[in-house]
Amino acid sequence: MPQDTPSNDTLHVRDSRTGQELALPITNDTVPAMGLRQLKVQDDDFGMLSYDPAFKNTVSCTSRITFIDGGRGILEYRGYPIEQLAERASFEEVIWCLLEGDLPSRGQLDEFHAELSGYQAISDTVAKTLAGFPRDAHPMSMLMALVVAAGAQEPDARNVRDPAERRAQAKKLVARMPVLAAHVWRHRKGLAPVTPDPSLSYAGNFLRMVFAESDDYTVDPVLEKAMDVLFTLHGDHEQNCSTSTMRVVGSAEASPYNAAAASIAALSGPLHGGANEAVLKLLASIGSVEAIPAFMEKVRNREAKLMGFGHRVYKSYDPRARILGQIAHDVFELTGRNPLLDIAVELERIALAEDYFKSRNLYPNVDFYSGLIYQSMGFEPEYFTVLFAIGRMPGWVSQWDELMGDSEQKIARPRQVYLGERQRTVAPVDER
């Protein structure tokens, strides 16, 4: 478990080039990277750097928001297990928890709901921005632009060193995300936007703004619960690509809207937010349960990739995938069984039973079932990442707020090792 205070432990390093020895203090199983700069061959050397492509073993911050133990399949928000939050708390409670550090009382929750509802109005600038997009534009591109447009109406959002202003803007971003996302869906369908209903839950209000065809539309409680849990499971996930982007852009003191737009851009990549869509394509390409053995043999021969299995962090079963397995069955009882589910279940059974997959930590991750659920609820694959972004926004703004209050943080600036040409001469253009 992480420590809160430094220990007396040290890491001893000996530089074979010079014989210099260095003792680096160990805190929370880390050593200070800047300590390596003391290792030099010449006095005017820059000093030793660590080389870590993709930051696979580099700690960029301390945080009190999300804890992950990938080896044991543990995910906690502010110390609360994700399983308990998904079962016992609403997504609005989870948002409060991520922002404030604890779960709200009934009074705090009611006040928070009213506050979020009061922030959901969308400006004319946002509506005009959306109108400029063709209906077949990618929804993540539209969402990114709308977040920037919403920020353009918030000049105080640039006061990032004011804790009260940061908290206000964080709440506004969280409140407006489902509205902006619903506007994107309706625009793509050629439908008029639906006004938010403050009497509904966060998830229920979003589903109504997306799917309502008349004023008497009622959100099905099974779908509302499924959407609420999906948002919760995506609430935060430590220093992943999009969250790190939020922190890097935020470190330049950009507004949270601009930083969030950059995070949406990162999330739009198929290696990050687009994985659940890839799972659907995989299941459809397999086609039937009978075709699974042949496909799995291709996987074993490294001729095919098993999408939705394995994770950069989790080396056991992703706890979010366990929760979604049950949610999927609940949704399918209402909407009808997705024909791809049988293929998914058999793939999971094989992967969990065979040493080949277990030895490679190829366990189902959160993307394995989420795409099936989204599809059965009526969402199109291109829109899946938008749903991911709605759920992740509370985590992004919580991480951003924590960053801005961390005195150790400066503007992000990784180092590089230059391997290119040096000291070349520029010849006149006619002599080249």
BAKE-300398 format. One record per residue (C-alpha): chain; x, y, z. Coordinates in steps of 0.02 Angstrom, whole numbers, plus 32768, in hexadecimal, padded with zeros to 4 digits. Layout:
! BAKE-300398
   kette     px     py     pz
       A      X      Y      Z
...
This chain:
! BAKE-300398
   kette     px     py     pz
       A   8000   8000   8000
       A   803F   80B3   7FE0
       A   8091   8112   806E
       A   8061   81C3   809F
       A   810A   81F1   80E8
       A   81BE   81D7   80AF
       A   821A   813D   80F0
       A   82D1   812D   811E
       A   82EF   80B4   808E
       A   8369   80DF   8004
       A   839B   80A0   7F59
       A   8456   809A   7F3F
       A   8494   80B9   7E8E
       A   8546   80A7   7E4F
       A   8579   80F5   7DA9
       A   85F6   807E   7D57
       A   8637   810B   7CE9
       A   867A   8171   7D7A
       A   8669   8105   7E13
       A   85F6   8189   7E5E
       A   857A   8145   7EDC
       A   84D1   8192   7F00
       A   844E   8170   7F86
       A   839D   819C   7F50
       A   8311   81A2   7FD1
       A   8280   8129   7FB5
       A   81D2   816E   7FD1
       A   8134   810F   7FA2
       A   819F   8093   7F40
       A   81E6   8120   7ED5
       A   828B   817D   7ECA
       A   8298   8235   7E95
       A   82C6   823B   7DDD
       A   831F   82E2   7DF2
       A   8399   828A   7E68
       A   83E3   8231   7DD1
       A   841F   82D9   7D8E
       A   84AB   82D1   7E0D
       A   84FE   8247   7DA5
       A   8575   829A   7D2A
       A   8614   826B   7CCE
       A   8649   8320   7CB5
       A   861A   83B1   7D27
       A   85C2   8409   7C98
       A   8559   8370   7C68
       A   849D   8382   7C73
       A   8493   82E9   7CE3
       A   8442   823E   7CDC
       A   838F   822A   7C9E
       A   831A   8195   7CA6
       A   82D5   8152   7C01
       A   8220   8119   7C06
       A   81C1   8115   7B60
       A   8105   812A   7B7B
       A   8123   814B   7C35
       A   810A   8094   7C60
       A   8168   80A2   7D04
       A   816A   815C   7D28
       A   8107   81B1   7DB3
       A   80D5   8261   7D82
       A   8070   8293   7E1A
       A   802C   8264   7EC3
       A   7F70   8253   7ECF
       A   7EE7   822B   7F4C
       A   7E5D   820A   7ECD
       A   7E6A   815B   7E84
       A   7EC5   80C0   7EC0
       A   7EE7   802C   7E4D
       A   7F3A   7F87   7E77
       A   7F44   7F36   7DCD
       A   7F88   7E92   7E0E
       A   7EF6   7E78   7E83
       A   7E6E   7EC6   7E17
       A   7E49   7F54   7E91
       A   7E01   7FFE   7E60
       A   7DCF   8080   7EE2
       A   7D93   8133   7ED7
       A   7DC9   8194   7F73
       A   7DDE   80ED   7FCB
       A   7D31   80A9   7F9D
       A   7D30   8004   7F3B
       A   7CE7   8017   7E8D
       A   7C75   7F81   7EAC
       A   7C20   7FD8   7F3F
       A   7C13   807E   7EE5
       A   7BC1   802B   7E4E
       A   7B45   7FCE   7EBC
       A   7B1D   804D   7F45
       A   7B3F   80FC   7F02
       A   7AF9   8163   7E73
       A   7B6D   81B4   7DF6
       A   7B48   825F   7E41
       A   7B87   821D   7EE8
       A   7C23   81DD   7E8F
       A   7C3F   8288   7E3E
       A   7C36   82DB   7EE8
       A   7CAB   8258   7F2F
       A   7D2D   8273   7EA7
       A   7D26   8330   7EBB
       A   7D16   833E   7F78
       A   7D6F   82A3   7FB8
       A   7CDC   824E   8010
       A   7C29   8218   7FF0
       A   7BA3   829D   800A
       A   7B19   82A1   808B
       A   7A65   82A6   804E
       A   7A60   8362   8064
       A   7B04   837C   8009
       A   7ACA   830B   7F7B
       A   7A25   8368   7F65
       A   7A7F   840F   7F64
       A   7B00   83CC   7EE8
       A   7A79   838B   7E73
       A   7A25   8436   7E73
       A   7ACD   848A   7E54
       A   7AF5   841B   7DBF
       A   7A46   8435   7D78
       A   7A5F   84F0   7D81
       A   7AFB   84E5   7D16
       A   7AB1   8483   7C85
       A   7A75   8513   7C19
       A   7AD0   851A   7B72
       A   7B00   85BF   7B21
       A   7AD7   85F7   7A70
       A   7B91   85ED   7A47
       A   7B8E   8533   7A69
       A   7AF2   851B   79FF
       A   7B3E   857C   796E
       A   7BDF   851A   797B
       A   7B7F   8476   796F
       A   7B19   84B5   78DB
       A   7BBA   84CE   7879
       A   7BE2   8414   787B
       A   7BA1   839E   77F5
       A   7B31   8319   7840
       A   7BA9   828E   7812
       A   7C3E   82DD   786C
       A   7C8D   826F   78F1
       A   7C33   828C   7997
       A   7CD7   829E   79F9
       A   7D0D   832C   7987
       A   7C68   8382   79A7
       A   7C72   8365   7A62
       A   7D22   83AA   7A69
       A   7CEC   8449   7A0F
       A   7C54   8460   7A7E
       A   7CBC   8454   7B1C
       A   7D2F   84DD   7ADA
       A   7C99   8545   7AA7
       A   7C4D   8532   7B55
       A   7CF1   856B   7BA0
       A   7CF3   8606   7B33
       A   7C5B   8641   7B95
       A   7CB7   862E   7C3A
       A   7D40   86B3   7C44
       A   7D59   8690   7CFE
       A   7D8C   85DD   7CD2
       A   7E3C   861D   7CB4
       A   7E4D   8648   7D6C
       A   7E97   859C   7D8A
       A   7EF5   85D0   7E28
       A   7E52   85FD   7E81
       A   7E16   855E   7EDB
       A   7D61   859A   7EE4
       A   7D5E   85C3   7E2B
       A   7DAD   851C   7E00
       A   7D26   84BF   7E5F
       A   7C9B   8524   7E0C
       A   7CDF   8503   7D5D
       A   7CF8   844B   7D85
       A   7C41   843C   7DB4
       A   7C0B   849A   7D17
       A   7C6E   8425   7CA8
       A   7C25   838B   7CFC
       A   7B74   83D4   7CF2
       A   7B80   8404   7C3A
       A   7BD1   8367   7BF6
       A   7B30   8300   7BE6
       A   7AD7   8395   7B98
       A   7B60   83B2   7B18
       A   7B6B   82F8   7AF3
       A   7AAF   82EC   7ADB
       A   7AB3   8382   7A67
       A   7B36   8328   79FE
       A   7AC7   828D   79F2
       A   7A2C   82F1   79C2
       A   7A8C   8358   7941
       A   7ACB   82BA   78ED
       A   7A17   827B   78E5
       A   79D2   8320   78A5
       A   7968   8334   7942
       A   7947   83CC   79AD
       A   799F   83CE   7A57
       A   793F   839C   7AF4
       A   7941   8410   7B8A
       A   798E   83C5   7C29
       A   7914   8389   7CAF
       A   7955   83B1   7D5F
       A   78DE   8333   7DAD
       A   793F   82A2   7D62
       A   79E3   8252   7D94
       A   7A84   827B   7D39
       A   7A79   81DC   7CD1
       A   79BC   81E3   7CBB
       A   79C3   8297   7C81
       A   7A47   826C   7C00
       A   79E4   81DA   7BB9
       A   794A   8247   7BAC
       A   79AB   82D1   7B51
       A   79EA   824E   7AD6
       A   7954   81E0   7AB4
       A   78B6   8243   7ADF
       A   783E   8250   7A4D
       A   77B5   82A9   7AAE
       A   7797   8300   7B54
       A   774E   8262   7BA3
       A   77EE   81FC   7B88
       A   7819   8195   7C22
       A   78C7   8151   7C44
       A   78C8   8096   7C65
       A   7913   8078   7D13
       A   797B   7FE4   7CD5
       A   79CF   804D   7C50
       A   79E1   80DF   7CC8
       A   7A39   806F   7D46
       A   7AA9   8026   7CBE
       A   7ADA   80D3   7C80
       A   7AF9   810D   7D32
       A   7B6C   8079   7D56
       A   7BC8   808E   7CB1
       A   7BEA   8144   7CDB
       A   7C28   8110   7D87
       A   7C9E   808C   7D42
       A   7CEC   810C   7CCE
       A   7CF5   8196   7D52
       A   7DB2   8192   7D67
       A   7E40   811B   7D46
       A   7EDF   8169   7D87
       A   7F63   81AC   7D0D
       A   7F26   8166   7C67
       A   7F44   81BE   7BC1
       A   7EB3   8239   7BC8
       A   7EC6   825F   7C82
       A   7F7F   827E   7C6C
       A   7F51   82F1   7BDB
       A   7EDD   8352   7C50
       A   7F6C   8369   7CCA
       A   7FEF   8394   7C46
       A   7F82   8418   7BF1
       A   7F45   8455   7C9A
       A   7FF8   846C   7CD5
       A   8009   84F9   7C56
       A   7F7A   8550   7CB3
       A   7F04   8539   7C1F
       A   7E4C   8544   7C4A
       A   7DFA   84A0   7C7F
       A   7D8D   84A6   7BE3
       A   7E25   84A8   7B70
       A   7E7A   8422   7BD8
       A   7DDC   83B7   7BD2
       A   7DD1   83CD   7B16
       A   7E82   838C   7B08
       A   7E51   82F7   7B75
       A   7DBE   82D4   7B03
       A   7E37   82D5   7A70
       A   7EA4   8256   7AC9
       A   7E0E   81EB   7AF5
       A   7DD4   81EB   7A3F
       A   7E6A   8181   7A0C
       A   7E41   80CA   79E8
       A   7EC7   808E   7A62
       A   7E71   80E8   7AF2
       A   7DB7   810C   7AE8
       A   7D90   80AA   7A4B
       A   7DB3   7FFD   7A8E
       A   7CFE   7FCC   7AAF
       A   7CD1   7FF2   79FB
       A   7D61   7F81   79C7
       A   7D17   7EF6   7A33
       A   7C72   7F00   79D6
       A   7CCB   7EF7   792F
       A   7D2C   7E60   796D
       A   7C90   7E04   79A7
       A   7C37   7E2B   7904
       A   7CCD   7DED   789F
       A   7CCE   7D47   78FE
       A   7C17   7D35   78D3
       A   7BE4   7C9D   7939
       A   7C11   7C33   79CF
       A   7C43   7BA7   7959
       A   7CC9   7C15   790B
       A   7D1D   7C3D   79B2
       A   7D98   7BA9   79B9
       A   7DE4   7BD9   7911
       A   7DF1   7C8E   7946
       A   7E42   7C63   79ED
       A   7EC2   7BFA   7993
       A   7EF0   7C94   792D
       A   7F03   7CF4   79CF
       A   7F78   7C6E   7A14
       A   7FDD   7C77   7974
       A   7FE1   7D36   7981
       A   7F81   7D46   78DF
       A   7EF0   7DA1   7933
       A   7ED9   7E13   79CA
       A   7E5C   7DF0   7A55
       A   7E0C   7E9B   7A6D
       A   7DBF   7EC1   7B16
       A   7E39   7E51   7B72
       A   7ED3   7E88   7BD1
       A   7EFC   7F31   7C19
       A   7F96   7F9E   7C30
       A   7F75   7FA8   7CEC
       A   7F0D   7F0F   7D1B
       A   7F6A   7E6A   7D21
       A   7ECE   7E0F   7D5E
       A   7E14   7E22   7D3D
       A   7DE3   7ED9   7D24
       A   7D66   7EF7   7DB4
       A   7CFD   7F66   7D42
       A   7CE5   7ED6   7CC8
       A   7C9B   7E69   7D51
       A   7C19   7EEE   7D78
       A   7BEC   7F07   7CC0
       A   7BD1   7E4E   7CA5
       A   7B37   7E55   7D15
       A   7AFE   7EFE   7CD1
       A   7B04   7EB5   7C22
       A   7A8C   7E2A   7C50
       A   7A15   7EA6   7CA4
       A   7A12   7F14   7C09
       A   79FB   7E81   7B92
       A   7965   7E42   7BF5
       A   7913   7EE8   7BC9
       A   7953   7F08   7B19
       A   7962   7E56   7ADB
       A   79FF   7DED   7AD8
       A   7A89   7E36   7A6F
       A   7ABB   7DA9   79F7
       A   7B72   7DD5   7A15
       A   7B63   7DAE   7ACF
       A   7B70   7CF2   7AB6
       A   7C15   7D0B   7A5A
       A   7C54   7D7E   7AE3
       A   7C27   7D05   7B6E
       A   7C7E   7C74   7B17
       A   7D1A   7CDD   7AF7
       A   7D1E   7D0B   7BAF
       A   7D09   7C55   7BE4
       A   7D9A   7C1C   7B78
       A   7E0B   7CAA   7BAE
       A   7DEB   7C89   7C66
       A   7E06   7BCD   7C54
       A   7EA4   7BC0   7BED
       A   7F53   7BDB   7C30
       A   7F87   7C2D   7B8D
       A   7F16   7CC2   7BAF
       A   7F28   7CC5   7C6C
       A   7FE6   7CC2   7C63
       A   7FDE   7D5C   7BF3
       A   7F62   7DB6   7C65
       A   7EDF   7DB6   7BDC
       A   7E48   7DCF   7C4B
       A   7DAC   7E31   7C15
       A   7DB9   7EED   7C2D
       A   7D33   7F74   7C3B
       A   7D26   7F84   7B7E
       A   7CF4   7ECF   7B66
       A   7C3E   7EE3   7B9B
       A   7C23   7F9F   7B93
       A   7C12   7FA5   7AD6
       A   7B8F   7F1B   7AD8
       A   7B2C   7F79   7B5B
       A   7B37   8020   7B00
       A   7B00   7FCF   7A5E
       A   7A6B   7F7A   7AAF
       A   7A37   801F   7AFE
       A   7A2C   806C   7A51
       A   7AD3   80C6   7A42
       A   7B3C   80BD   79A4
       A   7BF2   8084   79B0
       A   7C34   812E   7977
       A   7BE0   817B   7A0F
       A   7C26   8102   7A91
       A   7CBD   816F   7AB8
       A   7C4C   8204   7ADA
       A   7BF9   819D   7B63
       A   7CA6   8175   7BA7
       A   7CCF   822F   7BAB
       A   7C33   825B   7C0E
       A   7C61   81DE   7C94
       A   7D18   820F   7C96
       A   7CFE   82CC   7CA6
       A   7CED   82C8   7D66
       A   7D94   826E   7D70
       A   7DE7   82E7   7CF7
       A   7DB1   8382   7D56
       A   7DDB   8333   7DFE
       A   7E89   8309   7DC1
       A   7E9B   83B8   7D79
       A   7E63   840A   7E1B
       A   7EDD   839F   7E7D
       A   7F69   83CC   7E06
       A   7F4B   8487   7E17
       A   7F54   8479   7ED4
       A   7FF5   8414   7ED5
       A   808B   8481   7EFE
       A   8105   8400   7EB8
       A   80BD   840D   7E08
       A   8104   847C   7D80
       A   80DD   8489   7CC7
       A   80F5   83DB   7C7C
       A   8193   83CB   7C15
       A   81D8   831B   7BF3
       A   828C   8306   7BBB
       A   82CC   82AD   7B20
       A   8369   8256   7AE3
       A   839E   82A7   7A3F
       A   83E1   822B   79BF
       A   83DE   8296   7922
       A   8463   82EF   78BD
       A   84CF   8379   790A
       A   8530   8412   78CF
       A   84F9   840B   7819
       A   851A   849A   77A0
       A   848D   84EF   7740
       A   84C0   84F8   768A
       A   846A   8573   7612
       A   83CF   8528   75C4
       A   841C   851B   7516
       A   84B0   84B8   7559
       A   844D   842F   75B0
